[in-house]
């Protein structure tokens, strides 16, 4: 009976992880194709409950797999809590933008551009910050690295913009002239190559070493011990990844429950609009 329950829980965990990964991929893919810009001053609403749930679940699974006496458990607690907190918060923010973009009003306007700047994270060009004037307010937005080369010389742009109650403004369409996007992409790749030319060479050298090792290396002889199948405890990094997915899934389900409650019993988002 116990073995049956363990097998059932294992199948449930596998299905649950597949659903979580699928939801994560869908949210980020839809967000990527739906939005050209998102609010740069996104806050940490829901950050505290997400952190608490992440920490409690990480502690439970870390001690379940390794026990309180092993250092791996405490490492898992730190990594899982930090990564699932950041990943879940980011996913919830994107899901909020998607819901509001689908159900709420957006406006087609021409707005002045205040500034366009590159945002660097540890010397790496991570995204572009764009400040515009909209509704008598300076709105700071984040957009792709490619769009820096598209917008850096513009004084005004035409966009379709909306606003959420939780996380501010979003742009679902940035109007461009024919050929502008391809030119901006070309300029971006030139800029990237100028800053990162050594990484492709390093990767190519690594691949070449692997190929030479596979082609000219001698296979290791199989020993009797290799043929004996020994049940080993779950590898450390596999356990960490599993716990992260479980925590992320629980947090995502909690957020979806909140969204369902707001739209079904509270009449939707009454503060959203263009």
Number of C-alpha atoms within 10 A of each C-alpha: 6 7 8 9 10 11 12 12 12 12 12 12 15 14 11 16 19 14 14 20 13 11 15 19 13 13 17 16 11 13 18 13 9 17 20 21 24 26 22 19 13 16 13 13 13 13 14 11 12 24 18 13 18 26 20 13 19 27 20 14 21 22 17 11 18 18 15 13 9 12 10 18 23 18 14 24 23 13 16 26 25 16 14 26 24 15 14 25 23 16 19 19 19 19 22 19 26 20 13 21 22 10 12 17 14 20 14 15 11 14 15 15 20 15 15 22 16 20 16 11 9 7 8 12 13 14 18 23 22 24 18 20 15 15 9 7 8 13 18 22 22 24 20 16 20 20 24 22 23 19 20 15 11 13 12 14 15 14 21 18 24 22 23 23 14 18 19 19 23 27 24 21 15 15 12 13 6 8 8 13 15 12 13 18 17 13 15 18 12 11 14 14 12 10 13 11 11 11 11 11 11 11 11 12 12 11 12 12 12 12 12 10 11 11 9 8 10 8 7 6 7 8 8 7 8 9 8 8 7 8 6 6 9 11 9 14 11 10 18 22 14 16 26 27 21 21 24 30 22 17 22 21 12 14 19 14 11 12 18 13 13 14 12 10 9 11 9 16 17 12 10 19 18 15
